[in-house]
Amino acid sequence: MAILSEFLGVTLGVVLTALGLDLFLVPNKIAAGGVSGLATVIHHLLGAPVGMTMLALNVPLFAMGIYRLGLKFGFRSLYGTISLSLVVDALAPYLPVPTHDPLLASIFGGVLTGLGLGLVFRYRGTTGGTDLAAAILRTYTGANVGQLLFLVDGLVVLFAGFTFKSWELAMYALITIFVTAWLIDLVQEGISYTKAFFIISQRADEIAGVVLRELNRGATALKGRGMYTGRERDVLLVVVNRSEVTRLKDLIYQVDRKAFVILADVHEVLGEGFKQWQES
């Protein structure tokens, strides 16, 4: 069942990505980096189907990936790559173009492709393309993968700008890239619904007791040392839901008005009192 759910998740992600390309990006000449961006440019130059062009571009990348990185991509990667190419071409003839406004197209195209790719990655798949190209380049250059991804996508955007003779379209493509990246992170990490408190106080034991009694939350004491004073003291780590933030602040400062508190976003918490881990 776990394998089935993963393939269903990858499939849903592929469909959303294809919708983003077919509805918004390809018709409006927004080449938002990667293999899909190159395929968009080639489509408008030569009339070649976007999906088959993506597949043709991915074949040498996969061959080079196997040569440089070994057989570690897995069936999910191959499935994601081939299915995206097929779905893009299968849906294209039947989908209307909702807007020819490039700003709307870049935003909504980025939303759909970001949601789609986020799901594909969340369920351990890939769609080949830019991430594979960056991994291959890293074996030659030793550079950071994130930097290489930015470089590859940037080159595609520049190529599209020269080809379409429109730097406005290139700038809209950058909007899509940023929206897509944000949505990918959001899908994989989740919306921040919890907060982490780091509490530095001379009355840490009392604060921990109040947290346990009043909020029914756990508190973990981390050993810390003030570099200015040289004194050792406990640093409390407490994780709560957003609805409990104000209550916890009140409890802390009722005990110690001089407490030093750091509040941070937490995207996912696994364990007692929060979400339980489900092995896939």
C-alpha positions in Angstrom: 0.0 0.0 0.0 2.9 2.4 0.8 4.3 1.9 -2.7 0.9 2.4 -4.3 0.3 5.6 -2.3 3.7 6.9 -3.4 3.0 6.3 -7.1 -0.4 7.9 -6.7 1.2 10.9 -5.1 3.8 11.2 -7.9 1.0 10.8 -10.5 -1.1 13.6 -8.9 2.0 15.8 -8.8 2.7 15.1 -12.5 -0.8 16.0 -13.5 -0.7 19.3 -11.6 2.7 20.1 -13.2 1.4 19.4 -16.6 -1.6 21.6 -16.0 0.7 24.4 -15.0 2.6 24.1 -18.2 -0.3 23.6 -20.6 -2.7 26.2 -19.1 -0.3 29.0 -18.3 3.4 28.7 -19.1 3.7 27.2 -22.5 0.9 29.3 -24.2 2.3 32.5 -22.8 6.0 31.7 -23.8 7.1 31.7 -20.1 10.2 29.5 -20.1 10.7 29.1 -16.3 14.0 27.3 -16.5 14.9 23.6 -16.7 14.0 21.1 -19.4 10.4 22.3 -19.5 11.6 25.9 -20.2 13.9 24.6 -23.1 11.0 22.6 -24.4 8.8 25.7 -24.4 11.3 27.6 -26.4 11.7 24.8 -28.9 7.9 24.4 -29.2 7.4 28.0 -30.2 10.4 27.9 -32.6 9.7 24.6 -34.3 6.2 23.6 -33.3 7.5 20.4 -31.6 5.3 18.9 -28.9 6.4 20.1 -25.5 6.1 16.7 -23.8 8.1 14.7 -26.4 10.7 17.5 -26.5 11.1 17.2 -22.7 11.5 13.4 -23.0 14.1 13.8 -25.8 16.1 16.2 -23.7 15.9 14.0 -20.6 17.1 10.9 -22.4 20.8 12.0 -22.7 20.6 13.5 -19.2 19.5 10.1 -17.8 22.3 8.4 -19.8 24.9 10.8 -18.5 23.4 10.5 -15.0 23.8 6.7 -15.1 27.4 7.1 -16.4 28.4 9.7 -13.8 26.2 8.8 -10.8 25.3 5.1 -11.2 22.0 3.4 -11.1 20.5 5.2 -8.2 17.7 7.2 -9.7 15.1 4.4 -9.2 11.9 3.6 -11.0 10.0 6.5 -9.5 12.4 8.9 -11.3 11.9 7.2 -14.6 8.2 7.0 -14.1 7.9 10.7 -13.2 10.0 11.8 -16.1 8.1 9.7 -18.7 4.7 10.3 -17.3 5.1 14.0 -17.2 6.1 14.1 -20.9 3.1 12.0 -21.8 0.6 13.8 -19.7 1.7 17.3 -21.0 1.1 16.2 -24.6 -2.1 14.3 -23.8 -3.8 17.2 -22.1 -2.6 20.1 -24.3 -5.1 19.7 -27.1 -8.1 19.7 -24.7 -7.2 22.6 -22.3 -8.3 26.2 -22.9 -5.9 29.1 -22.2 -7.4 30.9 -19.2 -5.4 34.1 -19.5 -2.9 35.8 -21.8 -1.8 38.2 -19.1 1.8 37.2 -18.5 1.8 38.2 -14.9 -1.2 36.1 -14.1 0.2 33.2 -16.2 3.6 33.4 -14.4 2.0 33.3 -10.9 -0.6 30.7 -11.5 1.7 28.6 -13.6 4.2 28.8 -10.8 1.6 27.8 -8.2 0.5 24.7 -10.2 4.0 23.5 -11.1 5.2 24.2 -7.6 2.4 22.2 -6.0 2.9 19.4 -8.6 6.7 19.2 -8.2 6.4 19.5 -4.4 4.1 16.4 -4.4 6.5 14.5 -6.8 9.4 15.2 -4.5 7.4 14.5 -1.3 6.6 11.0 -2.6 10.2 10.4 -3.5 10.0 10.9 -7.2 11.6 13.3 -9.7 10.9 14.5 -13.2 14.5 14.5 -14.3 15.5 17.8 -15.9 17.3 20.6 -14.0 17.9 18.7 -10.7 19.5 15.8 -12.6 21.6 18.2 -14.8 22.8 20.0 -11.6 23.8 16.7 -10.0 25.8 15.7 -13.1 27.5 19.1 -13.2 28.5 18.8 -9.6 30.6 15.7 -10.4 32.6 17.9 -12.7 32.8 21.1 -10.8 32.3 20.2 -7.1 30.0 23.2 -6.8 26.9 23.4 -4.6 23.8 21.8 -6.1 21.7 24.8 -5.2 24.1 27.2 -7.0 24.1 24.9 -10.1 20.3 24.7 -10.2 20.2 28.5 -10.2 22.9 28.6 -12.9 21.1 26.1 -15.2 17.7 27.8 -14.7 19.2 31.2 -15.3 20.9 30.1 -18.5 17.5 28.8 -19.8 15.8 32.0 -18.9 18.5 34.0 -20.7 18.2 31.8 -23.8 14.4 32.3 -23.8 14.9 36.1 -23.5 17.2 36.1 -26.5 15.0 33.8 -28.5 11.7 35.5 -27.9 13.4 39.0 -28.0 11.5 39.9 -24.8 13.3 40.5 -21.5 9.8 41.1 -20.0 9.0 37.4 -20.6 12.4 36.5 -19.0 11.4 38.6 -15.9 8.0 36.9 -15.7 9.9 33.5 -15.9 11.9 34.5 -12.9 8.6 35.2 -11.0 7.5 31.7 -11.9 10.8 30.2 -10.7 10.5 31.9 -7.3 6.8 31.0 -6.9 7.5 27.4 -7.9 10.5 27.1 -5.4 8.4 28.6 -2.6 5.5 26.1 -3.3 7.8 23.2 -3.5 9.2 24.0 0.0 5.7 24.6 1.3 4.4 21.2 0.1 7.5 19.3 1.4 7.9 21.1 4.8 4.3 22.1 5.4 2.8 25.3 6.7 4.3 26.5 10.0 1.7 25.6 12.5 4.0 25.1 15.5 6.4 27.4 17.3 9.6 26.5 19.2 10.5 28.5 22.3 14.1 28.7 23.6 14.0 30.1 27.1 17.0 31.2 29.0 16.3 31.9 32.7 17.7 31.5 36.2 14.4 30.0 37.1 14.2 27.4 34.4 13.0 24.6 36.7 10.0 26.7 37.8 9.1 27.6 34.2 9.4 24.0 33.1 7.0 23.0 35.9 4.5 25.6 34.9 4.6 24.5 31.2 4.0 20.9 32.3 1.1 21.8 34.6 -0.6 24.6 32.7 -0.1 23.6 29.1 0.5 19.9 29.4 3.5 20.3 27.2 7.0 18.8 27.6 10.1 20.9 28.2 13.7 19.9 27.4 16.6 21.4 29.3 19.7 22.0 27.1 23.0 22.8 28.7 24.3 26.3 27.9 27.0 28.7 29.1 27.0 32.4 28.8 30.2 33.5 27.1 30.3 36.9 28.8 29.6 35.7 32.4 31.0 32.1 32.0 28.0 30.8 34.0 26.4 27.6 33.0 22.6 27.4 32.9 19.7 25.5 31.4 18.1 26.5 28.1 14.6 25.3 27.9 13.2 24.0 24.6 9.4 24.0 24.4 7.3 23.3 21.2 3.7 24.5 21.1 0.9 25.1 18.7 0.3 28.6 17.4 -2.8 28.9 19.6 -0.6 28.4 22.7 2.0 31.0 22.0 0.5 33.9 23.9 -0.4 31.7 26.8 3.2 30.4 27.1 4.6 33.9 26.9 2.3 34.9 29.8 3.4 31.9 31.8 7.1 32.5 31.3 7.0 36.1 32.4 4.8 35.4 35.3 7.6 33.3 36.7 10.6 35.4 35.5 10.3 38.9 34.1 13.9 38.8 33.1 13.7 35.7 31.0 15.4 35.8 27.6 13.1 34.1 25.0 13.7 33.2 21.4 10.6 32.2 19.3 11.1 30.3 16.0 8.9 28.8 13.3 8.8 25.0 13.1 7.5 23.4 9.9 7.0 19.9 11.2 7.0 18.2 14.6 6.9 14.4 14.9 6.3 12.8 18.3 4.0 12.7 21.3 1.4 15.5 21.3 2.0 16.3 17.6 1.9 14.3 14.4 3.1 10.7 14.5 5.6 9.4 12.0 4.1 7.0 9.4 6.7 4.9 7.6 6.3 4.8 3.8 
